[in-house]
Structure formats: C-alpha cells, structure tokens
C-alpha cells in the first residue's frame, strides 16, 4: 500500500507516467526529478504520511524504493 501511495504522489508531482514508477526507478535519471521537484515531492510525502524528511536525507533517497523504505521506517 505504501508503494501505491508514493507512486501516486510521484505521478502527481512529477507529471510522469505511472508505468515508469517502479521500486527501482531512479528519481533524477529515470523520472527526471530536478532538485525543486524533489523538494515538492518530499513535502507531498511528508503531508501524506506524517513523516519528516530532513534536507540532508533527501539527496540520499535516490530511488522510489528508497522513498518507500524511508516512509515505512519513519511513519507515525
């Protein structure tokens, strides 16, 4: 369920095709998320899941799977 919700937020934020959003998809390279889009996505995920994604952590979250795992580990 987390993956599906993260996928939906990615599709909304990046205006990309849902079929491209896989656990292995790289945010910058595969989904073309620039730094502004990454910040917007992190804000959407924070709001959706009630997590905090620190600025220093954001650059380490390279793939969709990284985001899903981070959200699962830090949910309230």
C-alpha positions in Angstrom: 0.0 0.0 0.0 2.8 2.4 0.7 4.3 1.9 -2.8 0.9 2.7 -4.4 0.5 5.9 -2.4 4.1 7.0 -3.1 3.6 6.2 -6.8 0.5 8.4 -6.9 2.3 11.3 -5.2 5.2 10.9 -7.7 2.8 10.9 -10.7 1.0 14.0 -9.4 4.2 15.9 -8.5 6.4 15.0 -11.5 3.6 14.6 -14.0 5.1 11.3 -15.2 3.6 8.1 -16.4 2.6 5.7 -13.6 4.1 2.8 -15.6 7.6 4.4 -15.2 7.3 4.5 -11.4 8.8 1.2 -10.1 10.7 0.4 -6.9 13.9 0.5 -9.0 13.2 3.8 -10.8 15.8 6.5 -10.1 14.1 9.8 -9.3 16.6 12.0 -11.2 17.6 9.8 -14.0 14.5 7.8 -14.8 11.7 10.1 -13.6 13.6 13.4 -14.4 13.0 14.9 -10.9 15.2 18.0 -10.6 16.0 19.5 -7.1 12.9 21.6 -7.0 10.7 18.6 -7.9 12.4 16.5 -5.3 11.6 19.1 -2.6 8.0 19.3 -3.7 7.8 15.5 -3.7 9.2 15.3 -0.2 6.7 17.9 1.0 3.9 15.9 -0.5 5.1 12.7 1.1 5.5 14.4 4.5 1.9 15.7 4.3 0.5 12.3 3.1 2.4 10.1 5.6 3.1 12.4 8.5 6.8 11.9 8.2 9.7 14.4 8.2 12.3 14.1 5.5 15.3 16.2 6.6 17.1 18.3 3.9 20.2 16.3 4.5 18.4 13.0 4.0 16.7 13.9 0.8 19.7 13.6 -1.5 20.3 10.1 -0.3 16.9 8.9 -1.4 17.8 8.1 -5.0 15.1 5.6 -6.0 11.4 5.1 -5.5 12.3 2.1 -3.3 14.4 4.4 -1.1 11.4 6.7 -0.6 9.1 3.8 0.2 11.5 2.3 2.7 12.1 5.6 4.3 8.4 6.3 4.7 7.8 2.8 6.1 10.6 3.2 8.6 9.5 6.7 9.8 5.7 6.6 9.8 4.0 7.7 13.0 
